[in-house]
């Protein structure tokens, strides 16, 4: 019996002596070498007691070895659980307690802090350093054989924010990941000759699945940078053919006079996602480089849903059209809305996840019995068939490509000294697409120090969730039922970051 995802993406690396990964120090990892890493780690995971269906959590820096752990999990039918290194111990405690992984990899510097959390939830703790050194004993991969898995088997759990503020574990199958990778490789014209400039994190859908899996599906290679660094990216552009990034990448590149049409001449495609790309960024990048950025639309629960065309108009302010095999409707309750009407974006297809881990009620709320997923995004289909996203029904903020749920931040702000109540919103930001902003009210007689209030969040939540600005007001605007009117706050402070920059 075959292993659905492994056979398609990773098995072809075994006989590939050409480079799969190009590293910043000039070294290269061949496909065959990476395949050996997968076999060694797969055997080591088995020896550590990891079986099909067990979860393996990883909170570590980006490295070839970290990527190989994902592949090794696929090879033995384990469920991969990537965690943002920015998450605090309190946040990690929730994820580990909810997913209950058999094995948990963390950075060596965090072992002392995270050991009690792992022990409390019965997870074996191992370390994985930024240089790829792991504490898990390797026993060699000679004779390693993958575990049989079907397309329906679970491959990964990725946590996302929800309407209650509790993070939800989106369950993604082998078929969810493979179907999306194969479609994107075809639509975006990937070939074995492509070199993807990979500066994204690999704990997120964008860098882990959209970028990496698409490269693997095409037999292409990657320049594998540890993070986004403007000089490194500019230096790598002439050796690359494709780049995937978040809007922040493109605004920061545009800030450098070194970005020129000649420097980007070797590139054939720039892709943006994970947050809205401003029309002015799209126009400025095309003017500078001659390339129209291709914007697409996806989410943790679905991978990619739509894309602007490879050939044809890449229209700023839109996310293109549904992928082949993906159905998309604009809904108002149970009614399907006509073209140009605004409503809830719902999607169905082989890319759509199977539900939320251990949350059947939440799954039933957002995923219908016949496979339609309510994205929480409000949008419309224009007269040319392009999808436009106009807002979010939920209060989710996407800052620099990462999800932030306001309620989580508000609870901490409300507990800060002198704060009576807070309202957290997302505001347009030239660098992050959207940035977290807090509107605070003070207890009677309190003299709020905004800087001290924001500083109090350090160590409680990840930095990307912390407000990048705040104001103090006498009262929050409310409707007749007493609900805070965040739309009024967004209108009142919509240009705050542009004015303060």
DACOR-V946203 format. One record per backbone hydrogen bond with DSSP energy under -1.0 kcal/mol. NH is the residue of the N-H (numbers start at 0). CO is the residue of the C=O. E is the energy in kcal/mol with one decimal. If there is no record, write none. Layout:
# DACOR-V946203
nh = {NH:NH}
co = {CO:CO}
e = {E:E}
This chain:
# DACOR-V946203
nh = {3:6:8:9:10:12:13:15:19:20:21:22:25:28:30:31:33:34:35:36:37:38:39:40:41:42:43:44:45:46:47:48:49:52:53:55:56:57:58:66:67:68:69:70:71:72:73:74:75:77:78:79:80:82:86:91:92:93:94:95:96:97:98:99:101:102:103:104:105:109:110:113:114:117:118:119:120:121:122:123:125:127:128:131:134:143:146:148:152:154:155:156:157:159:164:167:169:170:171:173:174:176:177:178:179:180:181:182:183:184:185:186:187:188:189:193:195:196:197:207:208:209:210:211:214:215:216:217:219:220:221:222:223:224:224:232:233:234:235:236:238:239:240:241:242:244:248:250:251:252:253:255:258:263:264:266:267:268:270:271:272:281:282:283:284:285:286:287:288:289:293:295:296:298:301:302:304:305:306:307:317:318:320:322:325:326:328:330:331:334:336:339:340:342:343:344:345:346:347:351:352:353:356:358:362:363:364:365:366:367:370:372:373:374:377:378:379:381:384:386:387:389:390:392:393:396:398:399:401:403:407:408:409:410:411:412:413:415:418:419:420:422:424:426:428:432:433:434:436:437:438:439:440:442:445:452:453:454:455:456:457:459:460:464:465:467:470:472:478:481:484:485:488:489:490:491:492:495:498:499}
co = {148:2:4:5:5:9:10:12:28:28:221:26:22:20:17:15:29:30:31:32:33:34:35:36:37:38:39:40:41:42:43:45:44:76:50:78:102:80:104:62:63:64:65:66:67:68:69:70:71:72:53:154:55:57:83:87:88:89:90:91:92:93:94:95:54:54:123:56:125:106:107:109:110:113:114:115:116:118:117:101:103:105:132:128:126:140:74:1:149:171:171:79:169:167:161:159:157:354:155:152:150:172:173:174:175:176:177:178:179:180:181:182:183:185:184:190:220:241:222:203:204:204:205:206:210:211:212:213:214:193:19:195:21:197:222:228:229:230:231:232:235:236:194:194:268:270:245:246:247:248:249:252:255:259:261:263:240:240:242:293:244:277:278:279:280:281:282:283:284:285:269:271:305:302:298:298:296:296:320:294:314:386:306:304:322:347:345:343:334:331:329:380:337:378:330:376:328:372:326:348:300:170:168:355:358:359:360:361:362:371:367:346:365:344:390:342:387:385:381:319:379:377:377:375:375:403:401:431:398:396:404:404:405:406:407:408:409:412:415:440:440:438:436:434:432:428:431:426:424:468:422:470:420:417:442:448:449:450:451:453:454:456:456:461:462:435:437:439:482:478:476:483:484:485:486:487:488:492:494:495}
e = {-1.9:-2.9:-2.4:-1.8:-2.6:-1.7:-1.8:-1.9:-3.1:-2.2:-2.9:-3.0:-2.0:-2.9:-2.2:-2.9:-2.4:-2.3:-2.0:-1.9:-2.1:-2.2:-2.6:-2.6:-3.0:-2.4:-2.1:-2.7:-2.0:-2.3:-1.5:-2.0:-2.4:-2.4:-2.4:-2.6:-2.5:-2.3:-2.8:-2.0:-2.1:-1.7:-1.3:-1.7:-2.8:-2.4:-2.0:-2.2:-1.4:-2.0:-3.3:-2.5:-2.6:-2.9:-2.1:-2.6:-2.4:-1.1:-1.9:-3.0:-2.0:-2.1:-2.9:-2.0:-2.3:-1.3:-2.9:-3.1:-2.0:-1.9:-1.1:-2.6:-2.2:-2.6:-2.6:-2.2:-1.5:-1.1:-2.8:-2.4:-2.7:-2.4:-3.0:-2.0:-2.2:-2.1:-3.0:-2.0:-1.2:-3.0:-1.9:-2.4:-1.9:-2.7:-1.4:-3.7:-3.1:-2.6:-2.8:-2.3:-2.8:-1.9:-2.5:-2.5:-1.3:-2.0:-2.5:-1.9:-2.5:-2.4:-1.6:-2.9:-2.8:-1.2:-2.3:-1.8:-2.8:-3.2:-2.5:-2.5:-1.9:-2.3:-2.4:-1.2:-2.0:-2.5:-2.5:-1.3:-2.4:-2.0:-2.4:-2.9:-2.7:-2.3:-1.1:-2.8:-2.8:-2.1:-1.5:-1.3:-1.3:-1.7:-2.9:-1.8:-1.9:-2.2:-1.5:-2.2:-2.2:-2.1:-2.1:-1.5:-1.5:-1.6:-1.3:-1.2:-3.4:-1.5:-2.7:-2.4:-1.6:-2.1:-2.4:-2.4:-2.5:-1.9:-2.2:-2.1:-2.8:-2.0:-3.1:-1.8:-1.9:-2.0:-1.2:-2.2:-3.3:-1.8:-2.2:-1.6:-1.6:-2.8:-2.3:-2.6:-2.4:-3.3:-2.6:-3.0:-2.6:-1.9:-3.6:-2.2:-1.8:-2.3:-2.9:-3.1:-2.7:-2.0:-2.1:-1.5:-2.6:-2.2:-3.3:-1.9:-2.4:-2.4:-1.5:-1.5:-2.8:-2.9:-2.0:-3.2:-2.8:-2.3:-2.8:-3.0:-2.2:-2.8:-1.9:-3.5:-3.0:-2.4:-1.5:-2.7:-1.1:-2.9:-2.5:-2.6:-1.7:-3.0:-1.0:-1.0:-3.0:-2.3:-1.0:-2.5:-3.0:-1.4:-1.7:-2.8:-1.1:-2.1:-2.7:-2.4:-1.3:-1.5:-1.9:-2.5:-2.7:-2.0:-2.6:-2.9:-2.6:-2.4:-2.5:-2.3:-2.5:-2.3:-1.4:-1.4:-1.6:-2.3:-1.4:-1.6:-1.1:-2.8:-1.9:-3.0:-1.9:-2.0:-2.7:-1.2:-1.2:-2.6:-2.0:-2.4:-2.4:-2.1:-2.2:-1.8}
